[in-house]
Amino acid sequence: MKLTSSTMQLPQQLGNTANQGKLSQNGQSQSLSPSFSDRLEDGLKQVANAQNSAATMAQNYELGLENDLAKVMVGQQVSSLAFQLTLNVRNKALSAYKDIMNMPV
């Protein structure tokens, strides 16, 4: 199985989180990693890219440009899992929001 650049980014992203919270010269904490919204946006773009890639591979297979059916099927499974993960994260965030809104003040 060939490792793609998105697969190789995970250890790099994990290493970046270890550098969070370093102190600047004046003692204030400075963030070296992207914000939550940036990470969320990047994640959604990666899911969209996986879906587009899977659709392109499937179309190429149907046209006879791609001969490796296993590669096409793996691409579709990766796309499906990425979408399911995104959907579950959204559901958890929505559930947490509802719990917070229902808290008595």
N, C-alpha and C positions, 0 to 999 in steps of 0.2 A: 504494500500500500504506500502510495506516495504522499509525503507530508506537504501540505500547502502552506502558503505564507500565513493564512489565518490560523492554522494549527500551531505554527511556530510563535505566534504572537502571545499566546496564553502565558508561557513562562515569563516572557518579557513584561507583561502586564502585572503578573504577580510580583515580580522583582521591583516594579515601580511603586507598588503599594508599600513596600518596606521602607521606602525613602520619604514617606509622608511625615509631616510634623517636625521637620528639622527646624532649628532655630536660626533666625537671621542674626546679624551682628548686634542689633538693638534688643534682642531677646524675644522678639515676637515670632510666633509660629508662621511660617510661610508654606504654602501648599505647592509641592513640586509635581503633583499628579493632577490630572484633569478633574473637573468638577463632576458631580453626580449627573447633571444634565448632559454634559459632554459624553460621559461614558454611556448613558442611556441612548443618546443619539447615535453613537458609534455602533452600539449593539444592534440597534434597529437597522442601521445601514448594512451591517454584516448579514443579518437575516434576509434582508431584501436582496443582497448580492447572491446569497446562497440559493434563494428561490429563482432568481433570474438565471443563474448558472445551470441549475437543474432543468429549467424549462428549455434553455438553449441546447443542453446536451440531449434531452429527449427529442427535440425537433431535429437535431443533427442525426440522431440514430434513425428516426423515421425517414429522413431523406437519404440515408445511406452514407453520410459523411463520417459517422462514428460507428466503429465495428465492435467496441467493447461494451456489451450489455451490462456486465457487472459494474463498470464505472458509472454508467447511467443510473443503475438502480441504487448504488451507494450515494450518488449525488442527490437523488430524490429522497432517500432516507435521511441524509444530513439536513436537507431543507425541511423535511417534515418535523424532525426533532427540534430544530432551531425554532420553528414556528410554535410548536407545543410548549417549549420552554418560555418563549415570549408571552404566550397566552397565560401560562401559569403565573408568571411574574406579575402580569397585569391583574389577574384575579386576586393574588395575595395583596397587592397594593390597594386595590379597591376594597377588599375586605378590611384591611387595616384602617383605611379612611372612614369606612362606615362605623367601625368600632370607636374611633376617636370622636366622630360626630355624635354618637349615641351616649357618650360619657356625660354624666351629670356635672354641671359646673358649680 
